[in-house]
Amino acid sequence: MQSAKDKLSNMALTAKEHIDICRATIDEKGEKAMAKTEEEKVIAHERAKARKAKAKMEMHEAKARHAEEKLKIKQYSLPSHEPPLVGSQQPLGAVAMPGKTHPSYPLGGNLTRNKHM
């Protein structure tokens, strides 16, 4: 569940970043159109670059926060030494007995065949 939440949050952040970058580009074009000198056009371009960089920085910081939250959740969850059994995932021939943790069939031993055959 947490992984899906992180993916959706990251997708929303990426969309917001793209919107901020488009907005910065549009603002840059407007400022360049209003500029009277070449220096004002350069200033408009530099401002747009700064806004784009800020949008990317905010996105990456938020992604890092999400990764930290995910790590904290993993660290505080109960440790599992064995993978959980899914459905009826038991060894072939094993009979599920309450309270037993090992298969109930013989594991090798003295298996002799009839020699008269």
ROKOLZA-625784 format. One record per residue: residue in three letters; x, y, z of N, C-alpha, C in turn; residue number from 0. Coordinates in pm, 1 decimal, m for minus. Example, Ala and Ser with C-alpha at 12.3 -4.5 7.8 and 13.67 -1.06 7.14 Angstrom:
BEGIN
    aa        n_x        n_y        n_z       ca_x       ca_y       ca_z        c_x        c_y        c_z     i
   ALA     1319.0     m569.0      780.0     1230.0     m450.0      780.0     1320.0     m330.0      780.0     0
   SER     1285.0     m225.0      708.0     1367.0     m106.0      714.0     1290.0        3.0      787.0     1
This chain:
BEGIN
    aa        n_x        n_y        n_z       ca_x       ca_y       ca_z        c_x        c_y        c_z     i
   MET       82.5     m118.6        0.0        0.0        0.0        0.0       86.8      124.8        0.0     0
   GLN      189.3      123.3       84.3      276.3      239.9       94.4      349.7      264.0      m37.3     1
   SER      389.5      157.9     m103.4      460.5      172.4     m230.0      372.1      239.7     m334.7     2
   ALA      247.0      200.1     m340.5      154.7      261.8     m436.4      133.9      409.1     m401.7     3
   LYS      125.5      437.7     m272.8      107.6      576.9     m229.5      229.0      660.3     m271.0     4
   ASP      348.8      604.0     m253.2      470.6      675.1     m292.6      474.7      699.6     m442.7     5
   LYS      435.9      600.1     m520.2      436.8      615.8     m665.7      340.5      725.4     m709.5     6
   LEU      220.9      726.0     m649.7      123.9      829.3     m685.7      172.8      967.9     m644.0     7
   SER      233.7      976.2     m526.2      286.7     1104.9     m480.3      397.4     1153.8     m572.3     8
   ASN      485.4     1061.5     m613.8      594.4     1099.6     m703.1      541.6     1140.6     m840.5     9
   MET      437.0     1074.1     m886.7      378.1     1112.3    m1015.0      317.2     1252.4    m1005.7    10
   ALA      251.5     1280.7     m894.5      193.8     1414.2     m875.2      303.2     1520.0     m868.5    11
   LEU      414.3     1486.8     m801.1      525.4     1581.6     m792.8      585.7     1609.1     m930.2    12
   THR      597.8     1504.7    m1010.2      653.4     1521.1    m1144.2      561.4     1608.3    m1229.2    13
   ALA      430.9     1586.2    m1217.9      335.8     1669.3    m1293.1      345.4     1814.9    m1248.9    14
   LYS      355.4     1836.5    m1117.3      367.8     1973.6    m1065.7      497.5     2037.6    m1116.0    15
   GLU      604.8     1959.1    m1120.1      732.1     2011.7    m1170.6      718.2     2054.9    m1316.4    16
   HIS      653.1     1972.5    m1397.3      635.0     2007.2    m1538.4      551.2     2134.0    m1553.6    17
   ILE      450.6     2148.1    m1470.8      367.6     2269.5    m1475.9      451.7     2391.0    m1438.9    18
   ASP      532.2     2379.1    m1333.0      617.5     2491.1    m1290.9      719.1     2527.4    m1399.2    19
   ILE      773.8     2427.3    m1465.9      870.4     2453.8    m1573.2      802.1     2523.0    m1690.5    20
   CYS      683.1     2476.6    m1726.9      608.6     2541.6    m1836.6      573.6     2685.3    m1800.6    21
   ARG      534.4     2705.3    m1675.2      500.2     2841.0    m1630.3      623.8     2931.6    m1638.4    22
   ALA      740.1     2879.1    m1598.9      863.4     2958.1    m1605.3      898.4     2991.7    m1750.4    23
   THR      877.0     2896.6    m1839.8      905.8     2920.4    m1981.5      812.2     3026.7    m2039.0    24
   ILE      685.9     3017.8    m2002.7      589.1     3117.8    m2051.3      623.6     3256.1    m1997.2    25
   ASP      656.9     3262.3    m1867.8      695.9     3390.6    m1808.5      820.2     3447.7    m1876.7    26
   GLU      914.5     3357.2    m1908.3     1037.4     3401.4    m1975.7     1004.6     3463.2    m2111.6    27
   LYS      917.8     3397.7    m2186.6      881.2     3450.6    m2318.5      812.3     3586.2    m2306.1    28
   GLY      727.4     3600.2    m2203.9      660.2     3728.5    m2181.3      759.0     3838.3    m2144.8    29
   GLU      854.3     3804.0    m2056.8      955.0     3902.9    m2016.7     1044.6     3940.9    m2134.5    30
   LYS     1079.2     3842.6    m2217.5     1162.7     3872.5    m2334.0     1088.2     3961.1    m2433.4    31
   ALA      958.8     3939.2    m2445.6      880.5     4022.2    m2538.2      872.3     4166.2    m2488.1    32
   MET      869.7     4183.9    m2357.8      861.7     4318.2    m2299.1      999.2     4384.8    m2289.5    33
   ALA     1106.5     4305.0    m2300.4     1241.1     4358.5    m2284.1     1276.6     4451.4    m2401.0    34
   LYS     1349.0     4557.3    m2366.2     1389.8     4653.8    m2468.3     1535.8     4637.9    m2506.5    35
   THR     1613.5     4580.0    m2414.9     1756.4     4563.2    m2444.7     1792.4     4415.7    m2436.7    36
   GLU     1909.4     4387.3    m2490.5     1959.2     4248.8    m2487.1     1985.8     4203.4    m2343.8    37
   GLU     2030.3     4295.3    m2257.3     2058.1     4260.6    m2118.2     1930.5     4217.8    m2045.3    38
   GLU     1820.9     4284.7    m2073.5     1693.8     4247.9    m2009.9     1649.2     4108.6    m2054.6    39
   LYS     1677.9     4073.4    m2180.6     1645.2     3939.4    m2229.7     1729.6     3833.9    m2160.2    40
   VAL     1856.8     3865.5    m2137.3     1945.0     3772.0    m2066.2     1897.0     3754.8    m1922.1    41
   ILE     1857.5     3864.1    m1859.2     1806.7     3858.1    m1721.5     1680.5     3772.1    m1716.2    42
   ALA     1591.6     3787.7    m1812.6     1468.3     3707.9    m1817.1     1501.7     3559.4    m1831.7    43
   HIS     1601.0     3528.8    m1915.7     1642.4     3389.7    m1935.0     1700.6     3331.7    m1806.1    44
   GLU     1783.7     3408.8    m1737.0     1844.6     3360.6    m1612.9     1739.1     3338.7    m1504.5    45
   ARG     1639.8     3427.5    m1497.6     1531.2     3409.2    m1400.6     1454.6     3280.2    m1428.7    46
   ALA     1429.3     3254.4    m1555.6     1357.3     3132.8    m1594.1     1438.6     3009.1    m1557.1    47
   LYS     1569.9     3012.9    m1581.2     1655.1     2900.2    m1543.4     1650.7     2876.6    m1393.3    48
   ALA     1649.5     2985.5    m1315.5     1645.0     2973.1    m1169.3     1511.8     2911.9    m1125.0    49
   ARG     1400.9     2953.9    m1187.5     1270.4     2898.6    m1151.3     1260.9     2750.2    m1186.7    50
   LYS     1316.5     2713.0    m1302.9     1316.1     2572.2    m1342.6     1399.9     2488.3    m1246.3    51
   ALA     1515.1     2540.2    m1208.3     1600.8     2467.8    m1114.8     1533.2     2453.0     m978.3    52
   LYS     1463.0     2557.6     m935.3     1391.3     2552.2     m807.2     1281.8     2446.0     m812.2    53
   ALA     1208.6     2437.4     m923.2     1102.9     2337.3     m937.2     1161.0     2196.4     m930.8    54
   LYS     1273.2     2174.3     m999.0     1337.7     2042.4     m996.2     1389.5     2010.0     m856.5    55
   MET     1447.4     2108.6     m788.7     1499.9     2087.7     m655.0     1387.1     2048.5     m558.7    56
   GLU     1274.1     2118.8     m566.3     1161.3     2088.1     m478.5     1108.7     1947.2     m504.4    57
   MET     1105.9     1906.1     m631.1     1059.4     1772.5     m664.1     1152.4     1667.6     m604.4    58
   HIS     1283.1     1685.8     m621.3     1378.8     1588.1     m569.7     1379.5     1584.6     m417.2    59
   GLU     1361.6     1698.3     m352.4     1353.9     1700.4     m206.1     1230.8     1623.5     m157.6    60
   ALA     1119.6     1641.3     m225.5      997.7     1570.8     m186.2     1012.5     1420.4     m208.8    61
   LYS     1075.0     1381.7     m319.4     1099.1     1239.2     m343.8     1189.1     1180.9     m235.7    62
   ALA     1288.6     1256.2     m192.3     1376.6     1209.5      m85.1     1298.5     1193.5       45.5    63
   ARG     1208.5     1287.2       74.8     1125.4     1275.1      195.5     1038.9     1149.9      189.4    64
   HIS      981.6     1120.2       71.8      898.4     1001.2       56.6      983.0      875.1       77.3    65
   ALA     1103.9      875.0       24.0     1191.1      758.9       41.4     1228.0      740.8      188.8    66
   GLU     1251.6      850.5      261.0     1282.8      841.9      403.5     1164.3      785.8      481.3    67
   GLU     1044.0      831.2      448.5      924.5      780.9      515.8      908.4      631.1      491.9    68
   LYS      932.9      589.6      368.3      921.2      448.2      333.9     1024.6      366.2      411.3    69
   LEU     1145.6      417.2      424.6     1250.1      348.0      497.9     1215.7      337.7      645.9    70
   LYS     1161.2      444.6      703.1     1121.9      441.4      844.4     1014.8      336.5      868.3    71
   ILE      919.3      326.8      776.9      813.0      228.2      791.1      871.7       88.0      785.4    72
   LYS      966.4       65.1      695.0     1030.6      m65.6      684.4     1108.9      m98.5      811.0    73
   GLN     1178.8       m0.9      866.7     1262.2      m25.2      984.0     1178.8      m56.3     1106.5    74
   TYR     1061.9        3.7     1119.3      980.9      m15.2     1238.2      881.7     m129.8     1226.4    75
   SER      875.9     m193.6     1111.2      787.0     m308.2     1098.4      854.0     m429.7     1161.4    76
   LEU      775.1     m530.7     1193.0      829.2     m650.8     1256.9      922.4     m723.7     1161.0    77
   PRO     1038.3     m768.9     1210.5     1130.7     m840.5     1121.8     1076.2     m979.2     1090.2    78
   SER     1098.6    m1023.2      970.2     1055.2    m1154.7      926.9     1177.5    m1229.9      877.1    79
   HIS     1208.2    m1341.7      943.7     1326.3    m1418.9      905.5     1296.9    m1514.6      792.4    80
   GLU     1171.2    m1555.6      780.7     1132.9    m1646.3      673.8     1023.5    m1580.9      591.5    81
   PRO     1023.0    m1604.3      460.7      914.2    m1547.4      381.0      782.6    m1613.1      420.8    82
   PRO      673.5    m1538.2      424.1      545.5    m1595.1      463.7      495.5    m1693.8      359.4    83
   LEU      427.4    m1798.2      405.8      369.2    m1895.2      313.9      244.7    m1834.5      251.8    84
   VAL      232.6    m1849.9      122.0      118.7    m1794.0       50.5       26.2    m1909.0       14.5    85
   GLY      m98.4    m1898.3       56.2     m195.9    m2001.2       23.2     m155.9    m2134.0       83.1    86
   SER     m149.1    m2238.3        1.3     m110.7    m2371.2       48.3       28.1    m2403.7       m3.0    87
   GLN      121.3    m2318.4       22.2      257.7    m2335.2      m27.0      335.4    m2420.0       73.4    88
   GLN      320.3    m2551.5       65.2      388.6    m2644.4      154.2      467.5    m2741.6       68.8    89
   PRO      563.5    m2810.3      128.5      637.6    m2910.4       52.5      543.5    m3019.5        2.4    90
   LEU      578.1    m3079.5     m108.5      496.4    m3182.3     m169.7      479.5    m3298.9      m73.8    91
   GLY      357.3    m3340.7      m49.1      329.6    m3453.6       38.4      316.6    m3416.7      184.2    92
   ALA      338.0    m3293.4      219.4      329.4    m3252.9      358.9      183.4    m3237.9      397.8    93
   VAL      153.1    m3277.2      518.3       18.7    m3264.6      571.5       23.0    m3157.3      678.6    94
   ALA      m63.6    m3061.0      667.9      m65.8    m2951.8      764.7     m122.6    m3002.1      896.1    95
   MET      m44.3    m2997.2      999.0      m85.9    m3038.2     1132.8      m71.5    m2918.1     1223.9    96
   PRO     m171.4    m2889.5     1303.7     m159.5    m2776.0     1394.6      m46.9    m2798.0     1494.4    97
   GLY       33.6    m2696.8     1510.8      142.5    m2702.8     1608.3      270.8    m2762.2     1554.9    98
   LYS      269.1    m2817.0     1434.4      391.1    m2875.4     1378.1      453.5    m2776.5     1279.8    99
   THR      585.1    m2769.5     1281.1      654.8    m2678.8     1191.2      738.2    m2753.3     1089.7   100
   HIS      727.3    m2887.2     1087.9      806.1    m2965.3      993.2      712.0    m3057.3      916.2   101
   PRO      754.6    m3106.5      799.6      669.0    m3196.0      722.3      646.9    m3326.8      797.2   102
   SER      532.6    m3390.6      771.8      498.7    m3512.8      843.9      533.2    m3638.6      765.3   103
   TYR      596.6    m3628.2      651.8      633.5    m3745.8      574.5      779.0    m3783.1      605.1   104
   PRO      819.4    m3908.5      581.0      957.4    m3948.4      611.4     1054.8    m3880.8      514.7   105
   LEU     1164.7    m3835.1      567.0     1264.9    m3766.2      486.2     1385.7    m3857.5      466.0   106
   GLY     1371.7    m3958.9      385.9     1484.1    m4048.4      360.8     1482.9    m4161.0      462.6   107
   GLY     1596.9    m4199.5      505.8     1604.9    m4304.0      606.7     1619.0    m4440.9      542.5   108
   ASN     1556.7    m4538.8      601.3     1574.0    m4678.1      561.5     1466.8    m4717.0      462.0   109
   LEU     1482.7    m4679.8      338.4     1387.7    m4714.2      232.3     1445.3    m4830.8      153.3   110
   THR     1397.8    m4949.5      182.1     1448.9    m5068.4      111.0     1342.6    m5118.9       17.1   111
   ARG     1384.4    m5174.3      m91.5     1293.3    m5231.4     m191.4     1291.2    m5383.7     m173.1   112
   ASN     1187.5    m5441.6     m223.6     1175.0    m5586.9     m218.2     1277.1    m5645.9     m312.3   113
   LYS     1365.8    m5729.7     m260.3     1473.8    m5786.7     m341.1     1427.5    m5903.0     m425.8   114
   HIS     1308.3    m5953.7     m402.6     1260.3    m6071.1     m476.0     1207.2    m6035.0     m613.0   115
   MET     1201.8    m5913.5     m649.4     1144.4    m5873.9     m777.4     1240.6    m5895.8     m885.5   116
